[in-house]
């Protein structure tokens, strides 16, 4: 059986996240024309139960709003507008979803991972520096500067990011191979967990002093 380190810390954050064992997962296969999510059901399944077909309407497959810019007035200078099964019930069992990402100048969509999804991103406006890091032991960093119309793929489960290195706002659209891809932002998971991860664990993992950890945690 197969036995199952702010700038310096940024690189360590990526390495730390990639050191965790990934989970190979995908959405269930579609066994009928559609299975519109019944969000009122108390039944708990891996996904969402189906609404009665006779109650399905066109609006179950519709969302409006991606033409509207998101509010980037936050610490990261970016915002994600998601269109997944929570917004479109008709995406249930379809294995796809979509996001719009808005970036202020110098805005960052910080290092994160989607545990259940590959992502393909297209730049609609502006310029983005993007990248992802492979798993241990290589931790190889693939990165690229994208212009309007460029496309980049982030493999499933790998830590990735986007940074607007331009002096104007940027916009991207990304498609994901899951109705509910999930997102784990590395810094939030490590430094803002509830309850907090032990200082002994974090100081040793990142090879830093406790006061450095305390300072970082105070930012969240």
N, C-alpha and C positions, 0 to 999 in steps of 0.2 A: 504493500500500500504506500501511496505517496504521502509522507508526513506533512501532515497539514500544520537643523539653526535662523529698529529692524531689517537690512538687505541680506545679510548672511543667513538669517533665519528663514528667509523666503525659500532659498534653495533647500534648506533642511526640511521645511514643511513639505515640499514636494517629495523629497526622498522618504519622509516618514509615512506619508499617505500611501505611496507606492509600495512601501514595505508590507502593507497589510494584504492578507490573502483576498483576492477578488472572488466574486461569485459569478459563475456563468449562468445567466438567466435570460429568458426571453418571454414575450407575451404568449398566452395560449393561442393555439390556432383557431381560426374562425370556422365554425361548423354550420353556419347558416348565413343568409344574406346579410343580416345585421343583428345586433343585440344592444339596442339603445339602453343605456344605464338607467335603472330605476333607483333614483337617489333617495326615495322615501322608504325603500325596503329595509327591514331589520335583519334580513338574511346576510350573513357574512361569508363571502367566498373570496377566492384569489382573483380579485377583479371586482366587478359589480354585477348583480343580477340583472336579468333582462326585463324591460318594460313589456307589458302585453302589446303584441303587434298592432292590435286595433286602436291602441292609444298613441301610437307613434305618429308624429307630425313632422313637416319639413323643418321646423325650427330646431328639432332635435339634432339636425346635421349642420347647423348654421351658427356662426359667430361674427360679430361686427365690432371693429375697434382697432385693428392693426394699423390703420391709417393714422392713428393718433400717437403723437410722441409721448413717451413715458417721462416721468419726472425724475431727472438725474441729480436733484439737489440732496445728495446724501454723501457720506464719507467716501464711498467708492467712486462716485461719479458715474454710476451706471444703473440701469433698471431693466428687469426682464418682464415682458408681458407674455404670460403663458397661455397657450391654447391647447389644453389636454382634455382628458375625459371629464375633468371637473367643470370645464366650460362648455364642451360639446358632448352631450351624452352619447351621441351616435358614434363616437370614437371607441366606445367600449368594444373590446375584442379585436379592434382593427390594427393594433400594433404600431400606430404612428401618432405623432403630435408635433406641435409647432411652437416656436417662440419668436417674439420680436425683442431685440436688445438695443437699447439706446445708450450712447456713451457721450458724456460731456468731454471737452478737451482734457486730455490726461485722465480720462475715466477708465476704470478697470473693472472687468468682470473677473473677480479674483480666482485663484486656483481652486478648482472644484472637480468633482467627478459625478457622473451619472451612473449609478450602479446597474441600471437595467437597460442602457441605451447607447448606441452609436449616435453621433451627431454630425450633420453636414451643414456647414455655415456658409452663407453668401453675403457679401458686403454690398449693401444698397447705396450707402452714402459714406464718404470719408475714407479713412485709412486705418487699418488695424494691424497691430503686431500680435500674432497668435502663436500658440505652441502647446505641446503636450509632452509628458515625460513617461517613458516606458517603465515597466516593473523591474524589481530587483533581479539580478544584481547590476544590470547595466545602467539603469536610470538615465537612459539616453534622451536628450532634449531635442525634439524636432520643432523648429520654429520658422516662421515666415512672415514677411510684411505683405499684407493684402491691400489692394486698391479696389475701387468700385467695380463690381462685377466678378471679383475673384471668389473662388470657392475653396474651402478647406475642410478636411474630415478629421474628427476626433474619435479614435476608437473607443469602443465600449469599456467603461470602467476605469479608463486612464485619466490621471489628473491633467487638466488643461485650463487655459486662461485666454482672455482677449484684452488688449490694452490699446486705447486710442492714443497713439503717439502724434496725432495731428493737432492743429490749433483750431479746428472746427468740430462741430458735433458729427458723430458717426452713427450709422444705423445698420444693423444686420438682421437677417432672418435665418433661423436655423430649424431644420427638421430633425426629429429624433425617432428612433425605431422602437418606441414604446408609447402606449397610451398614457402611461404614468412613469416617466423615466426616473424620477427621484433626483435629488441633488444634495451632495454633501460638500459644503464649503470647508476646505481644510482648516483654515485659521479658526473659524467659528467652532468647528468640532473639537479642536484641541484646546483652545483657550477660552471658550465660552460655554462649555458643557455644563449641565445642571444634573446632579451636583458636579462640582469641579473635579477634574482629574488631579490626583495627588501631585504636589510640587516635586516630590521625589521622582515620580515617573517622568514628568516633563523636563526637569533639569537634567536628568540623565539621558533622556532621549535626544535632547537638543544640545547637550554639552554646554550649558550656560548656567550662570548663577541665578539663585532664586529671585534676586531683585530685578533681573531682566525679565523673568517670567511674570512677576508681579506687575511690572510696567506694561507689558503687552496685554495682560488680562484686563488691566484698567481701561484699555482702549475699547473694550467691548461692552 
